[in-house]
Amino acid sequence: MTENLSEKIFKPQYDYPETSSLIKRIDSSNGSSTSPFDGEIDSKWYRIINPILWYWRGLPKLEIEAVLSQIAISTKRHTDDKWLDTVIGYQPGNWIYEFLNQAAKWQAKIDAVDQTNLSEEAKNNLHQDYLIASEYASIASYPHFKNDELALYAQTCAYQAYMKALEYSPYTTKQIEFKVENRSIKTILHLPQNCDGVCPVVLVCNALGNLQIDYYRYFSEYLAPQGFAMLTVDLPTVGFSRNFVLTQNSSQIHQAIIEQLATVPWIDSNRVIVAGFRFGSHIATRLAYLMPNKIKGLFNFTPFVHQIFVDKTLQQNLPNCYKDMLACRLGLTSVSNQQLAAELNYFSLKNQGLLTRSCPVPIMNIIFEDDKLSNLTEAKLIQSSKQSKIVTIAKTPLQKSLQNALTQSVKWMESIL
């Protein structure tokens, strides 16, 4: 990462299309239909700004504010003057440039360390610094469009830093490739201490705007201390899954992985829990209904299974960036409200017929107050014949609520195994 990042970061280039221009929007939106968990909806930004979640993932608050300020004050030419984060070209003021620049600063800090005969404290510091560099590069790539060349470069930097962070982690990790339709998918298996092939595993199904490397804190602070392994995989069109397109059969990749888990010697493939975060709950819920003999439990963090896929008003009021993300994951280069509604209708798990019967595995759904995309009605659609648990989390203070929700999720997982 060092050479590439250092060489490229300080060489402005102007021939790259700017992220917000990559999906042609036939209908524009000033919508705010999201939740506190998705971030702050501000008409001055194309992207959905989510500093609270970024702080939670370990990034320094003042640094985040400084990077956003650098973007906001830029007087360079923008794709759209109403959005601060649309500076054209790889140069100061451009979103990807500024966040990669911050990643490069952390990389430079790491490079200054003499890495011979490191103490445990020094190893831990390197681990944390690499994680921070990785997160900055991940945010640089957001919203992770497949045809965004600069974002793909940022993703590469993010993964390289993450893999270096894992070298200094107190936990063992394995990169595992699974076959999906004669193609290989790279995943990362995170193992708790003293696992010895008998620990249960949580298969994480990502939110729409995340890379698989964004869940390390969930593993290190919540899953690992209770003896759970974590297996991460990217959504279609993103990261290591970029050669797949998202379809109504959203769980295709994850199903293939679960079928092959028995070949992984480090975990107990008979104790698998699927965890869906936001849009990832669509994948996780499908898995629980379609593969109940291979799954012990379903945990959904603010589930998306029906409403967002059928409610046209809700869809129209999504922020532009969110609609563009959906279009990109679906393999569309342009998007209208009408086209999006037609495509998403097929994703409703109620329309697919899955939610018309009880699921034979225990289910826990966590919802947030005032979440326009995932509410109590949505959670109640997912019923278990064994145990259905719904927990509502207060929207403020968000950091504490998030911690509370994730703590409860692991306690529930322990209770069902």
N, C-alpha and C positions, 0 to 999 in steps of 0.2 A: 504493500500500500504506500509506503513512504515515498519511493521514487515517483511512482505514477502521480500521486496526489501533489507532491511538491512541484513536479514538472508542469502539471496541467493547471493547477489552481491559479497561478499567477500569469497565465497567458490568455488574456481576453481574446475571445473569438466571437464573431458577430453573425456567422452564417447558420446558426442553429434556430429552428422554429421555437418560439416561446410556448411554454406548456399550455397556457390557457387557449391557445389558438389551434391546438391539435385535434380537438373534437369540434366539428361544425355544429353550432347550436341554432336550430331553426326557430325554437322558442326560447327566449331568455327568461330568467327568473330572478326575482328579488326575495325568494322564499327563505323561510327560517324554520322549516319543519325538520328539526333534529331534536337533540336532547343535550343537557349539560355534559353528558359523557362524550358526545361528538366534538364539542368545542364551542367557541364563541362565533356566532354568525354576525359578521360585520360587513356591511355593503362596500367598505373600502378595500376589502381583500377578496381575491378570487378563491383562494384556498380557505378551508375551515381551520381557523387558528385554535390550537388546543394546548395552551401553555400549562394548564393544571396537570394534564396527563403527561406532558413532557417532563415536568418537574418530578412527577411520580416515578417516571422511568429513569430518574437520576441526573437530569441535566440542571446545571446551576441557573437559578432564576434570573439573576442580573445579566448573565451571558445571553440567555434567550431574549431578554428585553433589548439588549444592545444589538443583537443580530436583526431583530425585527425593526429596530429603529434605523439601522443602516439601510434596510430595504425601503422603509417608509420615506426617508428623506431624499432618496435618489431623484435627480432631475433628468436622468437619461430617458431616451425614448421608450414609451410603453406600448404594448399591443393594444391595451385599452386604458385610457387615462383615468377611468373611475376606479381601477384596481391598482393598489400599490405594488403588488407582487407580480407585475407583468413586464418588468424591464426586459427589453429584447437583447439577446446575445449573452454570451458567457462573460460577464464583466461585473464590476462592483455595482451593487443594487439589484442584480438578478438573484432570485430566490435560491437557485441551486448553487450559484457561485458563493453567496454569503454563508450558507450553511456548510458547504464543503470547506470554505475558508476556516470556519470555526473548528471543523474536524481536523484540518491540517495543523492548527495551533496545538491541539491536544496531541497529535502525532509527533509534532516537534518536541513537545515536553517529554514524550516517551523516548524519543531518539536520544535525548540528552542524558538518559539514565545509563549508567554502566551496568549491563545486565549479566555480569559474571558474579558468581557467589552471592546470589540474592538472598536476603533474609525473607522470612515468611511475610513480614510486614511490607517489604518492598514488592514481593510478588503480588500481594493483595492490592497494593497501590497501582501496579501495572494493569492488573485485572480490571480495576475500576476505570482507569484512564482509557483503556482500549474500549470498554463498554460505552463510555461517553463519546469517544470519537465515532464509534459505530452508530450510536443514536443520532448524532448530528448528520451523518451521511444518510441515514435512513430518512430523516426529515427532509433533507435536501431532495431526495428522490420523490417524496410525496407530491401528488397522489398516484405515483407509480404507473404512469401510462406506458404501455408496451412500445409505442412508437416515439417515445421521448428519448432521444439518444443521450442527452446529458443526464437524464434521470437514471438511465441504465448504467451509465458510468458511476453515478453516485451509489447505486445499489451494489455494484461491484466493490466499491470502497467500503461500504457498510458491512458487507459479508466478510471481507478480508480482515477488517478490524475486529469483528465479532469472533472469528475463528482464532485470532491472536488472543483475544480476551479469554477464550475458553482454555487456552494453553496454561493460563495462570489461575484458572478457577479451582476452588477446592473440590469441585465435583468432576467426575469422569463424564466425558461426552463422546459420542460416536456419530460420524457422518454415515448414514445408511442410504443406499440406493434401492428403490423398489421399482419393479416393472409395472408400467401402466400402458396398456395398448402397445406393447413392444417398444416403448420408450422408457428411459430411466428418469426417475424423479429423485432428487436429492432431498433428504430429510435430516434433521438433527435430533438425536436421542440424548436427553440429559438424564443422568443417573444420580440418585441420591447416594449418600455414603452407605457402605455395607449392604449393597443391593444383592449381589450374588445370584442373579437370575431369578429371584423370587418376588421382586417388588411389583406392585400394580403399576399400570401406565395410564397417563392421561393424554389422549390424542387431542391436540388443540386445533380447533377450526377457526381460522383468523377472521377478524373484522375486515371489511371491504378495503380500508385504507392502511392496512398493516402488512409488514413483512414478517416472516416467521421468527426473525431475530428480535422482535419487539416484546417478547414474553419472558425474558430471562428473570425479571424480578418476581413474576408470578411463581416461577420454579424455585428460585433461591430462598424466597422468604415464606412461601406458603406450602408448596408441594414437597420439596426436598426434606424439610424438617420433619414431615410426617411420613416419610418413606415412599413417596410417590415419584416415579419417573415421569418425564414429560417428552412427548414426541411432537415435533413441530413440522409443518409442511406448508408451502405457499399456496395461495389461491390461484386458480387458473388465470393466465396472462401476466402473473407477477413472479418476480424472482426466479427460483429454480423451476417453477411451473409455467413459465412464460409461453411455452409452445402449446399450451392448452387454452381453449376458450370456455368461458362459463356458459353452461346450458342449464335447462330445467332439471337435468340430472346432475345437480351441483355436487353430489357426493361421489362422483365417479372415481376420482383420484384416491380419496380417503377409503372407499370400499376396497379398492385393489390393495391398499396398504394393510388394512385389517386382515384381509385374506392371507397375507404373507407374514403376519406378525409371529406366527409359530416358528418361523425360521430365524428369529432374532433371539440369540441365547441369553441376553442380559436382563430380560424382563419376563414376567408371568403373563403370557398371552391369553390366559383364561380370566384375567382380571383387568379388563379394559374399560375405562370410562371416557366418554367423548364429551368435550367441553367446547361449546359454541359461543363465540363472542360477537354480539350484534349480528351482522349478516351471516357470520359463520354458524349461527344457530340453525339456519336453514339446512346446512350440510349435516350438522350434528343430529338434528331431529330426524332427517331422512335416514341416517345411519341406524339410529335406535329403532326405527320402525321396520327397516329392511333387513337388519342383521341382529335381531334380539338375542340369538343364540351365541353371538360372539361379543356382546356388550353387556356390562354389568350395570351401567347407569348413564343417564343423560343429564348434563348440567348446561343450562343456557343462561348466558349473561345478557339480559334484555333481548329476548327472542324476536326474530323477524320470520314469521311463517305464513302470514296471510295478508294482513291489512295493507302493508306497503305495496304489495303486488297487485292489489285490486282497486285500491282507492285512488281514483284519478286526480281528485283535488289535492290529496296528500302528495302525490307524485309531482304535480305541477308546482307545488310550493317547496319542493326540495331546492336547496342552493344549487347554483349552476355547477359547481365543482362536483357535487354529489351525483348529479345527473350524468355528468361527463364520466365519472368513475364507473357508474353502471354501464354506460354505453361502451366504454373501453373494455370492461370485463366481458361484455357480451360480443365483443368483436366488431362493434359498429364504429364507423368513422364520422358519422353525423347522427344527430338525434333530434327528434321532435317529440312533443308531449304525446301525440297520438301513437307514434311508433314505439315509444317507451312503454306506454300502457299496454299495447298489444304484446310486446315481448315479455313483460313482467307478469302478465296474467297467467302464463303457463307455470310460473314459479310458485304460485299459491299451493301450499301443501294441502289445503282444504280442497282446492280444485283438483289436485292430483289424487285425491281420495284417501290419502294417508290418515288424515285427522278425523275421519269418520268412525274410527275404532280406537279402542284404548291401546296404548303401547305396553308391551309386557315387561318393560324394565322400569325401575324407579326413576323419577324425574324431579329435578329441582330447577325452578325458573326464578331468576332475580330480575326485578324491574325497578326503574327509577321513577321517582315522582316527576310529573309533568314531562314525561318522555312522549313526544308526539308520534314516534315511530314504533314504540313498543310499550303496551299498557297491560292492565290487568285482563282485559278482554282477550288480548292476544295470548297471554300466558295460559289462560283457562282453556284455550283450544287444544293444548297439548296435555292430554290426560294419560295417566298410567293406571294399569289394573293392579299395580302393587303399591306404589306410593307417589303421590303428587304433592310437591311442596312449592309454595310461592312465597317469596320474601320481597317486600317493598322497602327500598332504601331511600332515605331522605336525600334531597338534592344538595343541601348545604349542611355542614361543610363538605364539599365534594371529596377532598382527600380522605377524610375520616370515613365517609360513607363507602368509598371505594375499598378502603382497608377492611372495613366491617364486612362488606359483601364477599370479598375474596376469602376472608377467614372463615365465614360461614360455609362457603362452598367446599372447603377442604374438610371441615368437620362433618358435613353431610356425606362426602365421599367415603370417609372412614366408616361412617355409620352403616353404609349399605354393603360394604365388602365383608 
